[in-house]
Amino acid sequence: MNKLGRFKVLAIATLSAIALAASIAVAQSVTPDQGNAQGTRTERRGGRGQHKGHGWGGMRQGRIFKQLNLTEDQQAKMKQIRESFAERNKPLREQLRAKRQELRQANEGGTFNEALATQKLTEMASLQAKLMGERARLHQEMLSVLTAEQKAQLEQSKAQFKTRRGEMRKHDNQ
């Protein structure tokens, strides 16, 4: 594979990772009440195949915590943790958005500046790594609010989710 081909593959992989990271960041800043008022992303877009409204939405939008019967105190702490995460990472998300825009502008006009694109992708990767670290911190903070029983229940729900997701993927591939 020539150098330009490898770069295109790297650029596509990086942009895919950025899109995934951005969607997770946005989803984690959405409270369960907001998700219910607006509908899940798949519901707004008319669903995905035969799986309308199912899939990632429950895990990303915090609905999985509703199954844990959180106390009002736990709910308030979770909300405070999510809001703190969103506020703390707002500048980082804005920087990523600006870098994406700069990358798009670098590719406009019919000319491709490989050096500039590589620079922007490298800058974006650094910001994404910071955001991933913040998400891991968010996850740990949210887990610290749960009781041992709720943590066990959460692990069981995650395992069931992975099983269902695998079944949906098998069905989609048939």
C-alpha positions in Angstrom: 0.0 0.0 0.0 1.5 3.3 -1.0 2.0 6.2 1.4 -1.2 8.1 0.3 -3.3 4.9 0.7 -2.1 4.3 4.2 -2.7 7.9 5.1 -6.3 7.7 3.8 -6.9 4.6 5.8 -5.4 6.3 8.9 -7.5 9.4 8.3 -10.7 7.4 7.9 -9.9 5.3 11.1 -9.1 8.5 13.0 -12.3 10.3 11.9 -14.4 7.2 12.7 -12.8 7.2 16.2 -13.5 10.9 16.5 -17.1 10.4 15.5 -17.6 7.6 18.0 -15.9 9.5 20.8 -17.9 12.7 20.1 -21.2 10.7 20.1 -20.3 9.1 23.4 -19.4 12.5 24.9 -22.6 14.1 23.8 -24.6 11.1 25.0 -23.1 11.1 28.4 -23.9 14.7 28.9 -27.6 14.0 28.2 -29.7 13.3 31.3 -32.3 10.5 31.1 -35.2 13.0 31.2 -33.7 14.8 28.1 -33.4 11.6 26.3 -37.1 10.7 26.9 -38.3 14.2 25.8 -36.4 14.1 22.6 -36.6 10.4 21.8 -33.5 8.3 21.2 -31.4 9.1 18.2 -32.6 6.0 16.4 -36.2 6.9 17.1 -35.7 10.4 15.7 -34.2 8.9 12.5 -37.0 6.3 12.2 -35.0 3.4 13.7 -32.5 1.1 12.2 -33.8 -1.8 10.3 -36.0 -4.0 12.4 -34.4 -2.8 15.7 -36.2 0.5 16.1 -35.2 2.2 19.3 -32.9 -0.6 20.5 -29.2 -0.8 20.6 -26.7 1.6 22.1 -29.2 4.2 23.4 -29.8 2.5 26.7 -26.2 2.2 27.7 -25.2 5.7 26.5 -28.0 7.7 27.8 -27.8 6.4 31.3 -31.1 4.5 31.2 -29.3 1.4 32.4 -29.0 3.1 35.8 -32.8 3.3 36.0 -32.8 -0.5 36.4 -30.7 -0.1 39.5 -33.4 1.6 41.6 -31.2 4.5 42.6 -32.1 6.5 45.7 -33.0 10.1 45.3 -29.6 10.9 46.8 -27.8 8.7 44.3 -29.8 10.2 41.4 -28.8 13.7 42.5 -25.1 12.7 42.8 -25.2 11.1 39.3 -26.7 14.2 37.9 -24.1 16.4 39.6 -21.3 14.1 38.3 -22.7 14.3 34.7 -23.1 18.0 34.8 -19.6 18.5 36.3 -18.2 16.3 33.5 -20.0 18.3 30.8 -18.8 21.6 32.3 -15.3 20.4 32.9 -14.9 19.1 29.4 -16.8 21.7 27.4 -13.5 23.5 26.4 -12.0 20.2 25.3 -15.0 19.4 23.2 -15.0 22.9 21.7 -11.3 22.5 20.8 -12.1 19.1 19.1 -14.9 20.7 17.2 -12.6 23.5 16.0 -9.9 21.0 15.0 -12.5 19.0 13.0 -13.6 22.3 11.2 -9.9 23.1 10.5 -9.4 19.6 9.0 -12.5 20.0 6.8 -11.3 23.4 5.7 -7.9 21.9 4.9 -9.6 19.5 2.5 -11.7 22.1 0.8 -10.9 23.7 -2.5 -10.0 20.5 -4.3 -6.4 20.3 -3.0 -5.3 18.0 -0.3 -2.5 19.2 2.0 -1.3 16.0 3.6 1.1 17.8 6.0 -1.7 20.0 7.4 -4.1 17.2 7.6 -1.6 15.0 9.5 -0.9 17.9 11.9 -4.7 18.4 12.5 -5.3 14.7 13.0 -2.4 14.5 15.5 -3.7 17.5 17.4 -7.2 15.9 17.5 -5.8 12.5 18.7 -4.2 14.2 21.7 -7.4 16.0 22.6 -9.4 12.7 22.1 -7.0 10.9 24.4 -7.6 13.5 27.1 -11.4 13.2 26.6 -11.1 9.4 26.9 -9.3 9.8 30.2 -12.0 12.1 31.4 -14.7 9.6 30.4 -12.9 6.9 32.4 -12.8 9.3 35.4 -16.6 9.9 34.9 -17.2 6.2 34.8 -15.3 5.6 38.1 -17.1 8.6 39.8 -20.5 7.2 38.8 -19.5 3.7 40.0 -18.5 5.1 43.3 -22.1 6.2 43.9 -23.4 2.6 43.6 -23.7 0.0 46.3 -22.0 -3.4 45.8 -25.4 -4.9 44.9 -26.1 -2.2 42.3 -22.6 -2.7 40.8 -23.3 -6.5 40.5 -26.7 -5.7 38.9 -25.0 -3.3 36.5 -22.4 -5.9 35.4 -25.3 -8.4 34.8 -27.1 -5.8 32.7 -24.0 -5.1 30.7 -23.5 -8.8 30.0 -27.1 -9.1 28.8 -26.7 -6.0 26.6 -23.6 -7.4 25.0 -25.4 -10.7 24.3 -28.4 -8.9 22.7 -26.0 -6.6 20.7 -24.2 -9.7 19.4 -27.6 -11.3 18.4 -28.6 -8.1 16.6 -25.3 -8.0 14.7 -25.8 -11.7 13.7 -29.3 -10.9 12.5 -28.1 -7.8 10.6 -25.4 -9.9 8.8 -27.8 -12.5 7.6 
